[in-house]
Amino acid sequence: MTRGEIKRRIRLLGRHYFGSDNDQDPFGLDLLIIEVANQIARGTDCYFGRRYLDLLADTKEYCAPDLYKIRNIQAKNNLGEYRRMRLFDAFDQKVDQFRSDPTASYPEYAVIYGMNRIGVYPIPQAGIEQGLMVEGYAVPGDYWVYSTLGVAQAPTDADECPLPDISHDCLVYGVLANRAAMIGNEGGFSLYNAQYNERLGLVESYAATYTRRTP
């Protein structure tokens, strides 16, 4: 479903929450949709994303936005081709030998610090636009659509939800549950939250069955 279709379904099922005098914030629905979509992605590993980062001269560390479990990093070489980098945990003893490796002309090794902080070696001597391609489990974040060059596009109601189709109903009920909690409607929260959790379990089962989830 598109963002607009999701909104219409939410307003249909929760007419007393949205589109009435109780809903004074015109941006509140969009913010809830973003937050719940991110929550579903983090809880189920159902969304695999790709982000492009610019390499900067004499800069070692980078952060991959919206990615929380990095699984692959590729660097652009002097010919403009992406080549897979060797990934290491920050505490791996082998990392020490790469810190001062003078033999490569572009980064060949990547060190993962925590969730989405990255160190690259050798440290680039010159900037390279979109020099890193980072892939992993992600949250949709504020932007649902990217150009072929990896540039985020301004959000519109025509954007397709990047989460799998099976998660769209889960997103609808998650927004309704959050809205009920915000206004103190205990009965509505119990109803919608039960529907949300049931569908969240289905999304998690889907992700575990059809994608390669890892701890």
C-alpha positions in Angstrom: 0.0 0.0 0.0 1.0 3.6 -0.5 1.3 6.1 2.4 -2.0 7.6 1.2 -3.7 4.2 1.2 -2.4 3.4 4.7 -3.8 6.8 5.9 -7.2 6.1 4.4 -7.4 2.7 6.1 -6.4 4.1 9.4 -9.0 6.9 9.2 -11.6 4.4 8.2 -11.0 2.0 11.1 -10.2 4.8 13.6 -12.6 7.5 12.4 -13.0 8.8 16.0 -9.2 9.2 16.3 -8.3 10.9 13.1 -10.0 13.4 10.8 -12.2 14.8 13.6 -12.0 17.5 16.2 -9.9 15.2 18.4 -7.1 15.3 15.8 -5.7 18.8 15.9 -2.2 18.0 14.5 -2.2 17.7 10.7 1.2 16.0 10.8 0.5 13.7 13.7 -0.7 10.8 11.5 2.5 10.9 9.3 4.7 10.9 12.4 2.9 7.9 13.9 3.2 6.0 10.6 6.9 6.6 10.4 7.5 5.6 14.1 5.4 2.4 13.9 6.9 1.4 10.5 10.4 1.7 12.1 9.2 -0.2 15.2 8.0 -3.1 13.0 11.2 -3.2 11.1 13.4 -3.2 14.2 11.3 -5.9 15.8 11.1 -8.4 12.9 14.1 -7.8 10.6 11.7 -7.7 7.7 13.3 -4.8 5.8 16.7 -5.1 4.1 18.0 -1.7 3.1 20.9 -0.2 1.1 22.5 3.2 1.7 25.3 5.1 -0.2 27.8 7.1 1.7 30.4 9.6 0.4 34.0 8.8 1.2 35.8 11.8 2.6 39.6 12.5 2.4 41.5 11.6 5.6 38.2 10.4 7.2 38.2 7.0 8.8 34.7 6.7 10.5 31.2 6.8 8.9 27.7 6.1 10.0 25.1 4.2 7.9 21.7 6.0 8.4 18.7 3.8 9.2 20.8 0.6 9.3 21.0 -1.2 12.6 22.6 -4.6 11.5 25.2 -4.2 8.7 25.7 -7.3 6.6 27.7 -6.1 3.6 29.8 -3.1 2.6 31.3 -2.4 -0.8 33.8 0.3 -1.7 34.1 2.1 -5.1 37.6 1.6 -6.6 39.5 3.8 -8.9 37.6 2.5 -11.9 34.2 3.3 -10.3 33.4 -0.3 -9.6 32.0 -1.5 -6.2 34.1 -4.3 -4.6 33.1 -6.2 -1.5 35.1 -5.2 1.6 36.3 -7.6 4.2 34.3 -7.0 7.4 35.7 -7.2 10.9 34.4 -6.7 14.4 36.0 -3.8 16.2 37.6 -6.2 18.7 39.1 -8.5 16.2 42.9 -8.6 16.6 43.4 -8.6 12.9 42.2 -5.1 12.7 45.5 -3.8 14.1 47.4 -4.9 11.0 45.0 -3.0 8.7 45.2 0.3 10.4 48.6 1.2 8.8 48.3 -0.9 5.6 49.9 1.4 2.9 49.5 -1.0 0.0 45.9 -0.2 -1.1 44.8 2.9 -3.0 41.2 2.7 -1.7 39.6 1.2 1.4 39.5 -2.6 1.4 38.7 -3.4 5.0 35.7 -2.3 7.1 35.4 -2.4 10.9 32.0 -2.5 12.5 31.6 -0.5 15.7 28.3 -1.3 17.4 25.2 -1.2 15.2 25.9 1.2 12.3 29.2 2.9 12.9 31.9 2.0 10.4 35.7 2.4 10.2 37.4 2.0 6.8 41.0 1.1 6.1 43.2 2.2 4.5 41.9 5.7 5.2 40.9 7.3 1.9 43.4 10.0 0.6 40.8 11.6 -1.6 37.0 12.0 -1.5 34.8 9.6 -3.6 31.1 10.4 -4.1 29.0 7.5 -3.0 32.2 5.6 -2.3 30.6 3.2 0.1 27.5 1.0 -0.5 26.2 -0.3 2.8 23.6 -3.0 3.1 21.8 -4.6 6.1 18.7 -4.8 8.2 17.2 -1.3 8.3 14.3 0.9 9.3 12.5 2.9 6.6 13.1 6.1 8.5 11.6 9.4 7.3 12.2 8.6 3.6 10.5 5.6 1.8 11.7 6.3 -1.8 15.3 6.7 -3.1 16.5 7.5 -6.6 18.7 5.1 -8.5 21.6 7.1 -7.2 20.6 6.5 -3.6 19.3 10.0 -3.0 16.3 10.3 -0.7 13.1 11.7 -2.3 10.8 14.1 -0.5 7.9 12.1 1.1 4.5 12.0 -0.6 1.3 10.1 -0.2 2.1 8.2 -3.4 5.2 6.5 -1.8 4.9 2.7 -1.6 5.5 1.4 1.9 9.0 -0.3 1.7 8.0 -3.0 4.3 6.6 -6.3 3.0 2.9 -6.4 2.1 2.2 -8.7 5.0 3.2 -5.9 7.4 0.9 -3.2 6.2 -2.1 -4.3 8.3 0.2 -4.5 11.2 1.3 -0.9 10.6 -2.4 0.3 10.5 -3.3 -1.4 13.8 0.0 -0.2 15.4 -0.8 3.4 14.6 -4.3 3.0 16.0 -3.0 1.4 19.2 -0.5 4.2 19.6 -3.2 6.9 19.0 -5.5 5.2 21.6 -2.7 5.2 24.1 -2.0 8.9 23.5 -5.5 10.0 24.2 -6.0 7.6 27.1 -8.6 5.3 25.5 -7.9 2.1 27.4 -10.6 0.1 25.6 -9.4 1.1 22.2 -5.8 0.5 23.1 -6.6 -3.1 24.3 -8.5 -3.8 21.1 -6.0 -2.4 18.6 -2.9 -3.5 20.4 -4.1 -7.1 20.4 -4.6 -6.9 16.7 -1.2 -5.2 16.3 0.7 -7.9 18.3 -1.1 -10.7 16.4 0.0 -9.3 13.1 3.5 -8.5 14.4 3.9 -12.2 15.1 2.9 -13.0 11.5 5.4 -10.5 10.1 8.2 -12.0 12.4 7.3 -15.5 11.2 7.4 -14.4 7.6 10.8 -12.8 8.1 12.2 -15.9 9.9 11.0 -18.1 7.1 11.8 -16.1 4.0 14.8 -14.1 5.0 18.1 -15.0 6.6 17.7 -13.6 10.1 20.8 -13.6 12.2 21.3 -12.7 15.9 
